[in-house]
Amino acid sequence: MDAAPPEGERPDERPDERLRRWRMVLGEDGAEGTGRALTGRDAAMDGALTALYDGGKKPGGRGGAERSAGLGASAPSVARWLGDIRTYFPAPVVQVMQRDAVDRLGLSALLLEPEMLEAVEPDVHLVGTLLSLGKAMPETTRETARAVVRKVVDDLERRLATRTRATLTGALDRSARAARPRHRDIDWNRTIRANLKNYVSLPGREGREGGESAGGREGAGTVIPERLVGYGRTDRSVKKDVILCVDQSGSMAASVVHAAVFGAVLASMRTLATRLVVFDTAVVDLTDQLDDPVDVLFGTQLGGGTDINRALAYCQSRITRPADTVVVLISDLHEGGIRDGMVRRAAAMKASGVRFVTLLALSDEGTPSYDREHAAALAALGFPAFACTPDLFPEVMAAAIGGRPLPIPDAGP
């Protein structure tokens, strides 16, 4: 049985534990300096870390022995390594290590193997990598890849859909509230609150509770309803048009995934008419696939150049009710087309009554590299460009629909 640590010292602060942690941090090259040997589970964890971070060897096996240069020959050992890290590390750490393995060691090609996809921990970044492989993916792998993408999409929908629908339904009801409602449509609670300033006393009438009148006498009072507030329309007619215009260049992979999920959620609301447009140097309208965000994602093609002006021209041509339309441009604003054309089109939309929103990213990764000149030009028009997390997106859309100031994060540009 281990001895109790000295008074005031936590168990994880004991010298032996500190040496163990330093040995794990320093890796195999630091073994002599710590004088600490690793055994059992610690040795297996150290082997998995060494295989990835020891300067370029392909991950594989528990011993970290050197691997051959061919990716094909390494596939079985990489599959074992992926299984190991899922055993020894929590899911968020596994996702980081998988991402590092793809970026540092060029293992994207291995994801074309069904056995590899079955071994990985699905996350948004993995979906982006799979989508970037595009047509290079063989048919034998495509179904496994769809299953991986489906799991990530379903997880995102469970996390985001209910709150998004509730937030936007409230915003739509507020924006639809009638200014001159019929008697049966009057919301009396809100009408009274809106007209409390018009309260007057009625002299000569005794109030049941002896209330104080404006003149200091006891009596009843009333509220004169100068402005009637009605309930929102209960019909299912379309109240707002939403166009999501999404940059599918390689740097926007996580944003594309989240935009597909939100597009499907918005399309499920009958009071919104939602259109999803993705673009690089070409423009693709994926609106007819919005009932399944997985189909949307496999309809994208990550990578290539960027022509924002062309994409906005297409969106502009689809606007039929400017005053009831919200256009959300999701892009890092690195324009490869007509540089000033993008800003002119945004200005024209605003002049026609469109609510225009610019998001530099729709992900949890913070603000990406972006074109600051274009961001400043849009800000001068009243369209501040900022990175938006998936959790904030419903509030941004609710503000845009309701004509209120956008909830821009304090850390935004």
C-alpha positions, 0 to 999 in steps of 0.5 A: 500500500502506498504511503500517504504523501507529506502533509500539504502535498497532493498525491500527484505532486510526489517526486516519483509522480513528477518524474513520471510526468516529466518522462512522458513529456520529454519522451524517449530522449529524456529517459536518462535525465529523469532516471525513470523507466516506464512500464505497462500502460505508461510504456504503451502510451509513450510508444504511441506518442513517440510514433507520432512525435519523434520526428517523422516516423510513421505511427505503428505498433506498440514498440515505436520501431522504425517503419517503411516509407511506403504508406501501403506497407504501413497501413496495418501498423497505423490501424493498430496505432489508431486503436491504441490511442483510442484505448489510452487517451480521451476522445478530444486528445485522440482527435488532436493526435489523428489531426497531427498524424494527417498533417505531419505524416501525410496519412490522408491517403490511408483514409481511403482504406475502409479498415482505417476509417473504422479505426478513427475517432470521427470529428469535424476535422476528419470530415473535412479531410474526407471531403477534401479527398473527394473523387479520389475516394474509391467506391469500396471506401465511400460507404464507410466514409459516409457512415463516419460523416453521418455520425459527426453530422448526427452528433452536431444536429443533436447538439444544435438543432433544438436550440436553433429552432427555438431561438429562431421561432421566437425571433420570427414570432416577434417579427410577425406580431401584427401592428393592427391586430383584429380583436381576437388576435390582440395579445392583452398582456403585451398590450397592457405592458406597452401602454402602461405610460397611458394609465389614468385614474377615474375619479369618483369610482372606488377601487376594490383595493383602494388604489391611489389615483394620480390626483391623490384620491382613492379610485379605480384607473384604466390603461388607454391602449394607444398601441395594440400588440397582436399575437404572431401569425399562427399560419405556416407561411414563409416569413423570411428567406435565408441564403447561406453562401459558403466558401468551400476553399480548403481552409473553410472545411470546418465551416462547410460542415457546420453550415451544412448542418445548420442549412438542414436545420433551417430548411426544416422550419416551414416559416423559413425558405432556406437556400444553400450555395457553396462556391470556389471559382464555380457556384453550386446550389445545393438547396435541393439536398438540404433534407440530408446534410450528408448529401450536401457535404458529399456535394461539396468539393473542398479546395481550389480558388475563390470567386466571392463576387460570382457567388454573390451575383448568383445569390442576388439573382435569387432574391425576390423579397429583399426586405424579408431576406437574410444573406449570410456570407461565410468566407475568409474574404480572400477574393480571387475574382473581381476584388471590388465587385464583392463589396459593390454587390453587398452594398447593392443588397443593403440598399435593396433592403437585404440584411447582409451578414459576414462570418469569417468562420463558422467553427470552434477554431476562432478567427482564421487568416482573412483578407483585412482590406475586404473586412474593413470595406464591409465594416464601413458598409455596416457589415462587421466581419467576425468569426462565429461559433456554432453555439452563437450562430442561432443568436446571430440569425435571430438578431438578423431576422429581427433587425437587431444589432448582431451579437458580435463576440468581444474577441472578434476583429 
